[in-house]
Amino acid sequence: MLARVYCASTVGVDAKIIDVETHHTNGMVKFFLVGLPDRAVSESRDRVEAAIRNTGSYYPLGRITVNLAPADLPKEGNAFDLPIAIGLLRMSGQIHTEKLEETVMLGELALDGKIRPIKGVLPVAVEAKKRGFKYLIVPKENGAEAAVVEGIEIFPFEHLNQVKDWLENRGSMDPFHIDVGNVFSQNGQADLLDFSDVRGQENVKRALEIAAAGGHNVVMVGPPGSGKTMMARRIPTILPPLSLDEALETTKVHSVSGLMKSGKALITSRPFRAPHHTVSDVALVGGGGIPMPGEISMAHNGVLFLDELPEFKRSALEVMRQPLEDGFVSISRARMSVTYPSRVMLVASMNPSPSGDWYNPQEMNGTSSLQMQRYLSKISGPLLDRIDLHIEVNKVSYDELSGKAKGESSKEIRERVIEARTIQSRRFIGLKGVYSNAQMNTRQVRKVCELDETSSEILKKAITSLGLSARAYDRILKVGRTIADLDKSENIQSHHIAEAIQYRSLDREGWLG
């Protein structure tokens, strides 16, 4: 006898519907699971058998073949237990229902029949709706996440017996619903950090405000104790709230990574990821036998903070160049190729030299300009080219540290950032995947960032004297456009371009002394 149940497997941030076909014949007791299952899927046989026996059903004996189709797609994870169990029960005549043709189900089974949470539920719900399925059965803890998708009925269950009862219409149960608007309106976190805690450094705060307003990459260079890390960790407090589309994109990545908290429906605040400098290439950009997202993808629509940038492995930094430019990571393997989004605001910090000090010609035993050059050379020119703002951070004076005057709060700065982003959102209406100035392509830059004669002359002199690349030219225009947005200016003016140029300090000849 043959039974068919529908499940799903994630591929990148998308999902593919999987046919779980179960066939039984008389003969020697054997169980075959085919269709490129990984180790976790292959081990489902023992979990399924124990769960069926411990819930009062009988486990069919004989030769059982379970096929996961399409057979050429690698299957991984723990979501196949429930559909395999239901397939065995349907095949052996213990379940009589017509609902299976309209239902996608997934879940891990405990030995006593309880259904445990899994990862990647949101992409599955999106794909099931797209394919026209009517019902989606998920573990109870994943119900809120699945219910974000409208147009498909979500049924979260805790136990295998509950699924059997629902399939045979025993008892009544309504689909699970959540108010997505209400969940999204709770956006925003209880910020324990605030820019008002930072004493002095007004020029750095201004640069970080510009970076937040346009979504620009930024690197801070300064000695230890000057507040680089302190300010970097406060950047999320001045970023605008996620839009619903951004929240769904971010939630997909966190869902397939297994980072969603139990019962959580959406990621409603921008992620902040700060990997240690010992991070590997694969951990940073993603990979593995079955490719999984890396730190740059888990920070999608948020902040990726790299503290002590020159201490990262050069190979790890170089693999970020393409994702930073394109906004996505493509990972290819012999059997499959997946793409993960990686539209992040890169925030990096570094000391100017191995000792942490600036070059001072008056100090005989101090840091030399050669030491600073060598330290900076650990970061390639192409990577620095992709960073829009280069900020010099100096030590805070005693008077600033001991003063009682507080600086601007994150709330005040964030209001200006949101106003600037609102201008940008109106500008980019109808452009998919473009939410801020930093995400403009070359054609959009030429259209949006037109300069008057004075501004063009200033930029021409800077490009000629600094020897900047075409990429740096575009990034100066983008930063200038953001500064103009903060000023609520329709056109980019000369002082906007002048300020944008000063944030290319690492491009200046002789900057290191």
LUMVEX-506357 format. One record per residue (C-alpha): residue number from 0; residue in three letters; x, y, z. Coordinates in steps of 0.2 Angstrom, whole numbers. Layout:
BEGIN
SITE;NUM;ala;X;Y;Z
...
end
This chain:
BEGIN
SITE;0;met;0;0;0
SITE;1;leu;6;18;-4
SITE;2;ala;3;34;6
SITE;3;arg;9;51;2
SITE;4;val;11;66;14
SITE;5;tyr;18;83;11
SITE;6;cys;32;91;20
SITE;7;ala;45;104;16
SITE;8;ser;64;107;16
SITE;9;thr;73;124;17
SITE;10;val;85;129;3
SITE;11;gly;93;145;8
SITE;12;val;79;157;14
SITE;13;asp;67;148;3
SITE;14;ala;58;131;5
SITE;15;lys;54;117;-7
SITE;16;ile;39;106;-4
SITE;17;ile;44;88;-2
SITE;18;asp;33;72;-6
SITE;19;val;35;59;8
SITE;20;glu;30;43;0
SITE;21;thr;28;28;11
SITE;22;his;26;10;4
SITE;23;his;24;-6;13
SITE;24;thr;26;-24;7
SITE;25;asn;26;-41;16
SITE;26;gly;43;-49;19
SITE;27;met;58;-47;30
SITE;28;val;57;-32;42
SITE;29;lys;67;-18;35
SITE;30;phe;66;0;34
SITE;31;phe;73;10;19
SITE;32;leu;74;29;19
SITE;33;val;79;36;2
SITE;34;gly;80;53;-6
SITE;35;leu;97;60;0
SITE;36;pro;93;61;19
SITE;37;asp;106;68;30
SITE;38;arg;111;59;47
SITE;39;ala;97;68;57
SITE;40;val;84;63;44
SITE;41;ser;90;45;43
SITE;42;glu;89;43;62
SITE;43;ser;70;47;61
SITE;44;arg;66;29;59
SITE;45;asp;69;25;78
SITE;46;arg;61;41;84
SITE;47;val;46;37;73
SITE;48;glu;44;19;78
SITE;49;ala;45;23;97
SITE;50;ala;33;38;95
SITE;51;ile;20;27;86
SITE;52;arg;21;13;99
SITE;53;asn;20;25;114
SITE;54;thr;4;33;107
SITE;55;gly;-6;17;107
SITE;56;ser;-4;14;88
SITE;57;tyr;4;-1;81
SITE;58;tyr;20;0;70
SITE;59;pro;18;-9;54
SITE;60;leu;30;-24;51
SITE;61;gly;37;-29;35
SITE;62;arg;47;-20;21
SITE;63;ile;45;-2;22
SITE;64;thr;51;11;10
SITE;65;val;50;30;13
SITE;66;asn;55;41;-2
SITE;67;leu;58;59;0
SITE;68;ala;55;67;-17
SITE;69;pro;63;76;-27
SITE;70;ala;76;63;-24
SITE;71;asp;91;74;-30
SITE;72;leu;88;88;-17
SITE;73;pro;98;85;-1
SITE;74;lys;87;84;15
SITE;75;glu;93;90;32
SITE;76;gly;85;93;49
SITE;77;asn;72;86;60
SITE;78;ala;56;91;52
SITE;79;phe;53;75;43
SITE;80;asp;48;64;59
SITE;81;leu;30;69;59
SITE;82;pro;26;67;41
SITE;83;ile;35;50;41
SITE;84;ala;24;45;56
SITE;85;ile;8;50;48
SITE;86;gly;13;42;32
SITE;87;leu;16;25;41
SITE;88;leu;-1;27;50
SITE;89;arg;-10;31;34
SITE;90;met;-2;17;24
SITE;91;ser;-6;4;38
SITE;92;gly;-25;10;38
SITE;93;gln;-24;18;55
SITE;94;ile;-29;35;48
SITE;95;his;-43;38;36
SITE;96;thr;-44;56;29
SITE;97;glu;-44;66;13
SITE;98;lys;-35;81;22
SITE;99;leu;-18;75;18
SITE;100;glu;-19;81;0
SITE;101;glu;-21;99;6
SITE;102;thr;-9;98;21
SITE;103;val;9;102;23
SITE;104;met;16;96;40
SITE;105;leu;32;96;49
SITE;106;gly;39;93;66
SITE;107;glu;52;83;76
SITE;108;leu;45;68;87
SITE;109;ala;50;64;105
SITE;110;leu;49;46;109
SITE;111;asp;33;48;119
SITE;112;gly;25;57;104
SITE;113;lys;27;75;109
SITE;114;ile;31;87;94
SITE;115;arg;46;97;96
SITE;116;pro;50;114;88
SITE;117;ile;60;115;72
SITE;118;lys;68;129;62
SITE;119;gly;64;136;45
SITE;120;val;45;137;48
SITE;121;leu;42;154;40
SITE;122;pro;49;150;23
SITE;123;val;39;134;23
SITE;124;ala;23;144;27
SITE;125;val;27;156;12
SITE;126;glu;30;141;0
SITE;127;ala;15;131;6
SITE;128;lys;3;146;3
SITE;129;lys;11;149;-14
SITE;130;arg;8;131;-19
SITE;131;gly;-10;132;-14
SITE;132;phe;-11;121;1
SITE;133;lys;-25;124;13
SITE;134;tyr;-17;118;30
SITE;135;leu;0;119;38
SITE;136;ile;3;108;54
SITE;137;val;18;114;64
SITE;138;pro;24;112;82
SITE;139;lys;15;122;95
SITE;140;glu;31;133;98
SITE;141;asn;32;137;80
SITE;142;gly;14;142;78
SITE;143;ala;16;161;80
SITE;144;glu;30;161;67
SITE;145;ala;20;152;54
SITE;146;ala;4;162;57
SITE;147;val;13;178;51
SITE;148;val;8;172;33
SITE;149;glu;-10;175;29
SITE;150;gly;-20;164;17
SITE;151;ile;-16;147;24
SITE;152;glu;-24;139;40
SITE;153;ile;-11;136;53
SITE;154;phe;-13;122;66
SITE;155;pro;0;120;80
SITE;156;phe;0;104;89
SITE;157;glu;9;97;104
SITE;158;his;7;78;102
SITE;159;leu;6;66;88
SITE;160;asn;-12;60;94
SITE;161;gln;-18;78;92
SITE;162;val;-13;77;74
SITE;163;lys;-22;60;72
SITE;164;asp;-38;67;80
SITE;165;trp;-38;83;69
SITE;166;leu;-35;73;53
SITE;167;glu;-50;62;57
SITE;168;asn;-61;76;63
SITE;169;arg;-62;71;81
SITE;170;gly;-65;86;91
SITE;171;ser;-65;104;85
SITE;172;met;-50;116;83
SITE;173;asp;-49;133;75
SITE;174;pro;-34;139;65
SITE;175;phe;-21;149;75
SITE;176;his;-21;167;71
SITE;177;ile;-11;182;77
SITE;178;asp;-13;200;73
SITE;179;val;3;204;63
SITE;180;gly;0;223;64
SITE;181;asn;-1;222;83
SITE;182;val;15;211;84
SITE;183;phe;24;223;72
SITE;184;ser;18;239;82
SITE;185;gln;27;232;97
SITE;186;asn;43;235;87
SITE;187;gly;57;243;96
SITE;188;gln;67;237;111
SITE;189;ala;69;243;128
SITE;190;asp;86;251;125
SITE;191;leu;98;249;140
SITE;192;leu;111;259;130
SITE;193;asp;110;277;125
SITE;194;phe;121;290;116
SITE;195;ser;119;302;131
SITE;196;asp;131;290;140
SITE;197;val;145;295;128
SITE;198;arg;155;310;134
SITE;199;gly;162;321;120
SITE;200;gln;166;314;103
SITE;201;glu;153;326;95
SITE;202;asn;161;324;78
SITE;203;val;160;305;79
SITE;204;lys;142;305;84
SITE;205;arg;138;316;69
SITE;206;ala;147;304;57
SITE;207;leu;138;289;65
SITE;208;glu;121;299;63
SITE;209;ile;125;301;45
SITE;210;ala;129;282;43
SITE;211;ala;113;277;52
SITE;212;ala;103;289;41
SITE;213;gly;109;282;25
SITE;214;gly;114;264;30
SITE;215;his;132;267;26
SITE;216;asn;147;257;31
SITE;217;val;159;265;43
SITE;218;val;176;262;51
SITE;219;met;182;271;67
SITE;220;val;201;273;70
SITE;221;gly;207;278;86
SITE;222;pro;217;273;102
SITE;223;pro;211;261;115
SITE;224;gly;198;269;127
SITE;225;ser;192;283;116
SITE;226;gly;175;275;115
SITE;227;lys;174;266;98
SITE;228;thr;166;250;105
SITE;229;met;155;260;116
SITE;230;met;148;270;102
SITE;231;ala;147;256;90
SITE;232;arg;136;246;102
SITE;233;arg;124;261;103
SITE;234;ile;121;262;84
SITE;235;pro;106;251;85
SITE;236;thr;97;263;96
SITE;237;ile;97;277;83
SITE;238;leu;93;266;68
SITE;239;pro;75;267;61
SITE;240;pro;63;253;65
SITE;241;leu;61;239;53
SITE;242;ser;48;240;39
SITE;243;leu;36;225;38
SITE;244;asp;45;219;22
SITE;245;glu;62;220;31
SITE;246;ala;56;211;46
SITE;247;leu;50;196;36
SITE;248;glu;67;195;27
SITE;249;thr;76;196;43
SITE;250;thr;64;183;51
SITE;251;lys;67;171;37
SITE;252;val;86;171;40
SITE;253;his;84;169;58
SITE;254;ser;72;155;56
SITE;255;val;82;144;45
SITE;256;ser;97;148;56
SITE;257;gly;87;141;71
SITE;258;leu;89;158;81
SITE;259;met;70;161;83
SITE;260;lys;65;161;101
SITE;261;ser;50;149;105
SITE;262;gly;33;157;102
SITE;263;lys;41;172;94
SITE;264;ala;32;178;78
SITE;265;leu;43;191;70
SITE;266;ile;60;199;72
SITE;267;thr;55;217;76
SITE;268;ser;71;225;80
SITE;269;arg;87;227;69
SITE;270;pro;100;213;73
SITE;271;phe;117;217;80
SITE;272;arg;130;204;77
SITE;273;ala;148;206;84
SITE;274;pro;158;191;79
SITE;275;his;175;188;88
SITE;276;his;191;192;77
SITE;277;thr;195;173;77
SITE;278;val;179;169;67
SITE;279;ser;182;158;52
SITE;280;asp;178;162;34
SITE;281;val;163;150;34
SITE;282;ala;156;157;50
SITE;283;leu;157;175;44
SITE;284;val;149;173;26
SITE;285;gly;141;156;28
SITE;286;gly;144;138;21
SITE;287;gly;145;120;26
SITE;288;gly;141;104;18
SITE;289;ile;123;110;17
SITE;290;pro;126;129;16
SITE;291;met;120;139;31
SITE;292;pro;120;158;34
SITE;293;gly;135;166;42
SITE;294;glu;136;181;53
SITE;295;ile;134;193;38
SITE;296;ser;118;186;34
SITE;297;met;112;185;52
SITE;298;ala;115;204;53
SITE;299;his;104;207;37
SITE;300;asn;95;223;39
SITE;301;gly;105;227;54
SITE;302;val;123;230;60
SITE;303;leu;138;219;58
SITE;304;phe;151;225;70
SITE;305;leu;169;220;68
SITE;306;asp;180;226;83
SITE;307;glu;199;227;80
SITE;308;leu;197;225;61
SITE;309;pro;215;221;57
SITE;310;glu;215;207;69
SITE;311;phe;203;197;58
SITE;312;lys;210;185;46
SITE;313;arg;213;193;30
SITE;314;ser;205;179;20
SITE;315;ala;189;181;31
SITE;316;leu;189;200;27
SITE;317;glu;191;197;9
SITE;318;val;177;185;7
SITE;319;met;165;199;13
SITE;320;arg;169;211;-2
SITE;321;gln;156;204;-14
SITE;322;pro;142;202;-1
SITE;323;leu;145;220;5
SITE;324;glu;144;226;-13
SITE;325;asp;129;215;-19
SITE;326;gly;119;213;-3
SITE;327;phe;118;194;-5
SITE;328;val;130;179;-3
SITE;329;ser;130;165;-15
SITE;330;ile;137;148;-9
SITE;331;ser;139;135;-22
SITE;332;arg;142;116;-18
SITE;333;ala;143;101;-30
SITE;334;arg;124;96;-26
SITE;335;met;117;113;-24
SITE;336;ser;119;132;-24
SITE;337;val;110;144;-11
SITE;338;thr;109;163;-9
SITE;339;tyr;107;172;7
SITE;340;pro;104;190;9
SITE;341;ser;117;201;17
SITE;342;arg;112;219;16
SITE;343;val;121;225;32
SITE;344;met;128;241;39
SITE;345;leu;146;237;42
SITE;346;val;153;245;57
SITE;347;ala;172;242;61
SITE;348;ser;184;249;73
SITE;349;met;203;248;74
SITE;350;asn;218;255;83
SITE;351;pro;230;266;72
SITE;352;ser;245;254;77
SITE;353;pro;249;238;86
SITE;354;ser;253;248;101
SITE;355;gly;237;258;100
SITE;356;asp;244;275;98
SITE;357;trp;245;288;84
SITE;358;tyr;262;293;77
SITE;359;asn;270;307;86
SITE;360;pro;286;314;79
SITE;361;gln;290;322;96
SITE;362;glu;291;304;104
SITE;363;met;308;296;101
SITE;364;asn;301;278;106
SITE;365;gly;283;281;101
SITE;366;thr;274;273;86
SITE;367;ser;282;276;70
SITE;368;ser;273;280;54
SITE;369;leu;280;264;46
SITE;370;gln;272;254;60
SITE;371;met;255;262;57
SITE;372;gln;257;259;38
SITE;373;arg;260;241;41
SITE;374;tyr;246;239;53
SITE;375;leu;234;247;41
SITE;376;ser;240;237;26
SITE;377;lys;232;222;35
SITE;378;ile;216;228;28
SITE;379;ser;215;228;9
SITE;380;gly;212;244;-2
SITE;381;pro;197;236;-10
SITE;382;leu;189;232;7
SITE;383;leu;192;250;13
SITE;384;asp;185;256;-4
SITE;385;arg;168;248;1
SITE;386;ile;167;258;18
SITE;387;asp;159;275;15
SITE;388;leu;164;284;31
SITE;389;his;182;284;39
SITE;390;ile;181;292;56
SITE;391;glu;196;298;67
SITE;392;val;192;295;85
SITE;393;asn;203;304;97
SITE;394;lys;205;302;116
SITE;395;val;192;311;127
SITE;396;ser;199;325;137
SITE;397;tyr;197;326;156
SITE;398;asp;186;341;156
SITE;399;glu;174;331;145
SITE;400;leu;174;315;155
SITE;401;ser;172;325;172
SITE;402;gly;159;337;165
SITE;403;lys;141;335;170
SITE;404;ala;133;340;154
SITE;405;lys;124;326;145
SITE;406;gly;125;324;126
SITE;407;glu;110;321;115
SITE;408;ser;100;306;118
SITE;409;ser;98;291;106
SITE;410;lys;80;296;105
SITE;411;glu;84;314;98
SITE;412;ile;96;307;86
SITE;413;arg;84;293;80
SITE;414;glu;71;306;76
SITE;415;arg;82;315;64
SITE;416;val;87;298;56
SITE;417;ile;69;292;54
SITE;418;glu;65;309;45
SITE;419;ala;80;306;33
SITE;420;arg;75;288;30
SITE;421;thr;57;294;27
SITE;422;ile;63;305;13
SITE;423;gln;73;291;6
SITE;424;ser;58;279;7
SITE;425;arg;47;291;-3
SITE;426;arg;62;293;-16
SITE;427;phe;63;274;-18
SITE;428;ile;45;269;-20
SITE;429;gly;43;255;-32
SITE;430;leu;62;250;-31
SITE;431;lys;63;232;-24
SITE;432;gly;76;230;-11
SITE;433;val;81;248;-10
SITE;434;tyr;77;256;7
SITE;435;ser;92;268;10
SITE;436;asn;104;279;0
SITE;437;ala;118;266;3
SITE;438;gln;109;253;-7
SITE;439;met;107;263;-23
SITE;440;asn;116;256;-38
SITE;441;thr;126;266;-50
SITE;442;arg;112;271;-62
SITE;443;gln;101;277;-47
SITE;444;val;116;287;-40
SITE;445;arg;118;296;-56
SITE;446;lys;99;300;-56
SITE;447;val;97;305;-38
SITE;448;cys;114;313;-34
SITE;449;glu;115;327;-47
SITE;450;leu;128;341;-42
SITE;451;asp;129;359;-46
SITE;452;glu;144;367;-54
SITE;453;thr;152;372;-37
SITE;454;ser;150;354;-30
SITE;455;ser;156;346;-45
SITE;456;glu;172;356;-45
SITE;457;ile;175;352;-26
SITE;458;leu;173;334;-30
SITE;459;lys;184;334;-45
SITE;460;lys;198;342;-35
SITE;461;ala;196;328;-21
SITE;462;ile;196;314;-34
SITE;463;thr;211;321;-43
SITE;464;ser;222;324;-27
SITE;465;leu;217;309;-17
SITE;466;gly;217;297;-32
SITE;467;leu;200;290;-27
SITE;468;ser;192;275;-37
SITE;469;ala;176;276;-46
SITE;470;arg;168;266;-31
SITE;471;ala;174;279;-19
SITE;472;tyr;167;293;-31
SITE;473;asp;149;284;-30
SITE;474;arg;151;283;-11
SITE;475;ile;155;301;-8
SITE;476;leu;139;305;-19
SITE;477;lys;129;293;-8
SITE;478;val;135;301;8
SITE;479;gly;132;318;1
SITE;480;arg;114;314;-3
SITE;481;thr;112;307;15
SITE;482;ile;119;323;23
SITE;483;ala;107;333;12
SITE;484;asp;92;322;17
SITE;485;leu;97;326;36
SITE;486;asp;97;345;31
SITE;487;lys;80;342;22
SITE;488;ser;88;349;6
SITE;489;glu;81;344;-10
SITE;490;asn;98;346;-19
SITE;491;ile;115;341;-14
SITE;492;gln;125;358;-10
SITE;493;ser;143;361;-10
SITE;494;his;145;360;9
SITE;495;his;136;343;9
SITE;496;ile;149;336;-3
SITE;497;ala;164;344;7
SITE;498;glu;158;336;22
SITE;499;ala;156;319;13
SITE;500;ile;174;321;6
SITE;501;gln;181;323;24
SITE;502;tyr;175;306;29
SITE;503;arg;187;298;16
SITE;504;ser;202;301;28
SITE;505;leu;211;284;25
SITE;506;asp;212;288;6
SITE;507;arg;222;304;10
SITE;508;glu;241;303;5
SITE;509;gly;252;306;20
SITE;510;trp;237;303;33
SITE;511;leu;247;291;43
SITE;512;gly;261;303;45
end
